[in-house]
Amino acid sequence: MRAIPTVLIPDGRMIGMPMVDNIKEFLNSKEVHNLFEKLYGSNEAVIQDQIGRYCGLVDKFVKQFPSSNGELRLFSTSGRTEIGGNHTDHNAGRVLAAAVNLDSIAVAAKTDDDVITVCSEGYYKPFIVNLSKLDPVEKEKGTTTALIRGIARRFKDLGFHIGGFNAYITSNVLRGSGLSSSASIEVLLATIMSHLYNSGTVSPEQLAMIGQYAENEFFGKPCGLMDQMACAVGGFTAIDFKDPKNPLVKKIDFDFGIWDYCLLVVNTGGSHADLTEDYAAVPREMKAVAKALGGQVCRELSMAELIRNIPSIRKEVGDRAILRAMHFLVDDQRVVEQVEALQRGDFKAFLSLINESGNSSWKWLQNCFTTKNPREQGVTLALALTEHFLKQKGSGACRVHGGGFAGTIQVFIPNSEREEYIEMIEGIFGEKAATVLSIRPYGTICLDSTVK
């Protein structure tokens, strides 16, 4: 298990920052500027905006907690984008994900009591948890308070130190975009506890599992682990869920920036409110196929076995379930091929595999629109328009992003074609429908830690 990454301070000096002026001086230092280039890209205007964002959050912390006397610490946790393996994790499959430049950030400081108080930009009241009471609270389900309580409980159960702190957080990880805003917040809160009370020794993988525990057991959502793991680890991350309780996590050494491509997500609109059954049907149908063939999950099957048994199981499980199981088998293996392409630097092959995944999701998985409302097909329309655009230009790739049925698509496109594409797609789906992302090498970090 790896220690959580920290800011590289070349001379190894201690950055102690009990005073606000010292923090702002630190944020304007060369070391932080270099770090921000890795987190947010090399555009100087963007870097200055981020410095202003952190400084503004420091001011809000001081206003909210004027009597706080603990050393202030700065934190950042990325959002994530799913690159490969669409709807594969819930059937013990493989995924490829990546940390992105949109993130959740925090200013935090220890307190002398056993109370955690978290203020979040956009929320009127703070979230408060007394560490003397760490059992789940039914009325807190679905709230940030539940996540805080669950994270503290898991730290304690695992034998780590816990304690009170004040924190002010904000996030630009877009809700409903498939970029995992909730997982980013969970890992951010766990990272704060790790650094304030455990010297930052809790590994990114462990922080991810702590976040998942809090969401499953306290928040009340039975999520998988992919989102938290990608937000915590950073860069390109391959995750194998063959053993769901002990997933294999491998960080892929690949510099996306050298290929002069950009990554976008396009928000096509549409409501997720009535899609619960659409999402639930995917793992249910895949597992029904596995069960019909004597297994539990599709990871236990082979394509040859499935095709051989279609005549005997077709009436029992239905054609769509068989198609979804076929998608699992090809997209699960495709993750392996994507990782191999990245490792050998074959970006053209990687893009081809992205397109293949999108094609399989559209045709076999069938998660690009809901059959409840076939008149509304924003994702499918965006994919058709994007495929037409990329075919004309001769390069690029696209696929449905995340769970599907509504929401976003993912686009890899040369930087030279970016502005024309954005103008085209936003002319149909509205201003700011397209968000340009970059892959950041760090997942969750404490900015002001020292290193060798």
Residue, then its C-alpha position, 0 to 999 in steps of 0.5 A: m500500500r502506497a503512502i498518499p502523495t504530497v506536494l514536492i518541496p525541493d529543499g525539504r523544509m517544513i511548511g508550518m502555516p498557523m497564519v493566514d498570510n503565510i498560507k497565501e504566501f505559500l499558495n503564491s510560491k513557485e512550488v505550488h505553481n508547479l504543482f498546480e500545473k500538474l493538477y489544473g494544466s499549464n494555462e496561466a490564467v487557470i492557475q491564477d484562478q485556482i490560487g484565488r479559489y484557494c485563497g478565497l476558501v481560506d478567507k471563508f474558513v477564517k470568517q466561519f471559524p474566527s477562534s480556530n487556533g489549529e494549524l491550517r491545512l490545504f487539501s485537494t481530491s480529484g473527480r474522476t472519469e470512466i475510460g473503459g469498462n462500462h457497467t463491468d465493475h458490478n459483475a466482478g469485472r475490470v475498469l479503467a478510470a482517470a483522475v481529472n482536473l475538476d476537484s473538491i478542495a478544503v481548508a481544515a484545522k484540528t480542534d481541541d474537542d471531539v466535534i467535526t464541523v464541516c461547512s460546504e459552499g452553497y449550504y446554509k448550515p454546517f454539518i456537525v458530528n460528535l465523535s462520541k456517537l458513531d453509530p448510523v443515524e437513520k434520519e441522516k441517510g443521504t446527507t453529508t453528515a452521514l458520510i462524516r460519521g461513517i468515515a470517522r467510524r471506519f477510521k476508528d474500527l480500523g485502528f486509526h486515530i480520530g479527532g475533531f476538526n473544522a473544515y470549509i470545503t468547495s467543489n467544482v466536480l459537476r453533479g450529475s456529470g458522471l465525474s463522481s462528485s460524491a466520491s470526491i467529497e468522501v475521499l477528501l474528508a477521509t484525507i483530512m482525517s488521515h493528515l490531521y490525526n494519522s500523519g498522512t499514513v493512510s494509503p489512497e486505496q484505504l481512503a477509497m475503501i473508507g469512503q465506500y464504507a461510509e456511502n454504503e453503511f451510513f449514507g445508504k447507497p450501495c455503490g461500488l468502489m471504482d469512483q472512490m478508488a479513481c479519485a484517491v489514486g490519481g492518473f490512469t488507474a486500472i482496477d480489477f474487481k474479481d475479488p470485490k473485497n480486495p480489488l487489484v489496483k494498478k496505476i498506469d504510467f501514461d502522459f496523456g498531454i504529449w498527444d495534443y488531444c483533449l478530453l471532454v464530457v458533454n452534458t446532454g441534459g435529461s433527468h435522472a429522476d426516473l432512471t433507477e430501474d434502468y440502472a438496476a436492470v443492468p446488473r440484475e440482467m447480467k447476473a441472471v445470465a450468469k445464474a442461468l449458467g451456474g454462476q453468480v456474476c458474468r466474470e465467471l463466464s466465457m463468450a463461447e460458453l454463453i453463445r453455446n447456451i443461448p438456445s437453452i436460456r433465451k426464454e428464461v432470461g430474455d434477449r436483452a440480458i444476453l446482449r448485456a452479458m455479451h457486452f460485459l465479456v467484450d468490454d471487460q477484456r477491452v480494458v486489458e487491451q486499453v491498458e496494454a495500448l497505453q503501456r506501449g504508447d499506442f494512442k491510436a489503438f487506445l482511441s480505437l478501443i474507446n470507440e469499440s466500447g462506445n459501440s458496444s454500449w450503444k448496441w449491446l448494453q443499450n444504456c444510451f436512452t431509456t425505453k420509457n421515453p424513446r422521444e428523448q435521446g440526448v445521449t444517442l443524439a450527441l454520440a451520432l453528432t460526435e461520430h459524424f464530426l470525428k469521421q469528417k476530421g479523421s480522428g478522435a473517439c467517443r462513448v457514453h459516459g458512466g451509467g448512461f440512459a441520460g447525462t453525459i458522453q465522453v469525447f477524445i478530440p485533437n486540440s486543433e478541432r476542439e473549438e469547432y466541435i464545442e461550437m457545434i455541440e453547444g449549438i445543440f445542447g446549450e452553452k457550457a454543455a461541453t467541459v474540457l478535462s485534463i488527466r491529473p497525476y495526483g488523486t487526493i493530496c494534502l498541499d502543505s505536507t513536507v517530503k524528502 
